[in-house]
Amino acid sequence: MKKENPVPADQASAPAITARRATWFVVFLGIVSLFADMTYEGARGIIGPYLALLGASATIVGVVAGLGELVGYALRLISGRLADRTGRYWLVAVSGYLINLLAVPLLALTGHWQYAVLLMFAERAGKALRSPPRDAMLSFAGKTMGRGWGFALHEAMDQTGATLGPLLMAWAVAMRNGHVLEDYQFGFGLLLIPAMLSLGTLALARFLFPNPRALEMRSPELDTHGFAQPFWLYLAATACVAAGFADYPLIAYHFQARAVVDGGWVPFFYALAMAVDGGAALFFGAIYDRRGMGVLIAAMLAGVLAAPLLFLGGFAGAVCGVVLWGVGMGAQESVMKAVVAAMSPAARRGSAFGIFNMSFGIFWFAGSALMGVLYDVSIPSLVAFSMVVQLLAIPLMLLVMRRYRAAHGKDHTA
């Protein structure tokens, strides 16, 4: 199999590696993600009621959702290694986007919950396939423009789609009353529009930037065969964050079960969290490029403080908690990825993101499952678990910074 050239053969004829060109690449991928998130986040907002109308039980819905996420994150390790080994970052990413996005509108054609579940797994598998090579390509551009800002800009555009998609589906289903199967099928069919816009933009980006590796200014790499100790310590720190960070479905369940907010407010709270996520990503990304990975500690503290506000507070606490939850999410999707890129050689960037995503996803799943059990036993126990586990990430992060600074003389690589 012929590999994509990691570096242009003729540097003189290659496009100049400039921050402007790198920024345009990130913007194109950001537009791809904006429409992609409109597609699958819009579907996630209505898939539960849709499966119920098809005859699936609550147990089936819960198991399928959790298993789909777990399998999806596990597959990212394979995807990242495949992209690194073949050098075909675009091929792997485009294949993933095709599966990820086309599975969603096909839900409109299902008449049995078993077929819908298969399409849900296909959507998660497609996302798993395309995420590590896409993040690797973003990291190549980020080397020139600032990795924190590069991932932050992409995340802000990504979350714009994540906000618009559920709102679009809420409007589409409500417009048709949302009482029968055809109303939901209409909504899934409507998602074909953003799916095609995403794929069209992806094709244009592939044409304009055929060799993303060329966007990274080359620097000598002493070790391209493995990851140093700080990388593995960093995985341990982020695993603590993942395990203790409450998933929004549990938060929404609490809001309704304890009548913290009116049921109609729940999707708007999620939209607020997504909006804060995008803004926080831009803020933390810019700070990271100037100050280094220490900014992650502030973001971790936001996640720690979110839990008691969300699960022990009233309406005002819920608002503040959702804002802090969005801040934590914004840092996870921008600075955390920028640090992964800084700690990994370019030749193994896809594998690094695959390992990181798999670790984060497994611990997120395990933590979410445990917090679901703790919720039925004692809400204060859930809050204590969330806070303690996330607090454990802070000393680990300080150790990461110390070890990385000792090896590189600084605590980040722009």
Secondary structure, DSSP 8 states (H G I E B T S, - for coil): -----SS-S-TTTS----HHHHHHHHHHHHHHHHHHHHHHHHHHTTHHHHHHHTT--HHHHHHHHHHHHHHHHHHHHHHHHHHHHH--HHHHHHHHHHHHHHTTGGGGG--SHHHHHHHHHHHHHHHHHHHHHHHHHHHHHHHHH-HHHHHHHHHHHHHHHHHHHHHHHHHHHHHTTT-SHHHHHHHHHHTHHHHHHHHHHHHHHHHH-S-GGGGS-----S--SS--HHHHHHHHHHHHHHHHS--HHHHHHHHHHTTSS-GGGHHHHHHHHHHHHHHHHHHHHHHHHHH-TTHHHHHHHHHHHHHHHHHHS-HHHHHHHHHHHHHHHHHHHTHHHHHHHHTS-GGGHHHHHHHHHHHHHHHHHHHHHHHHHHHHH-HHHHHHHHHHHHHHHHHHHHHHHHHHHHHHSSS---
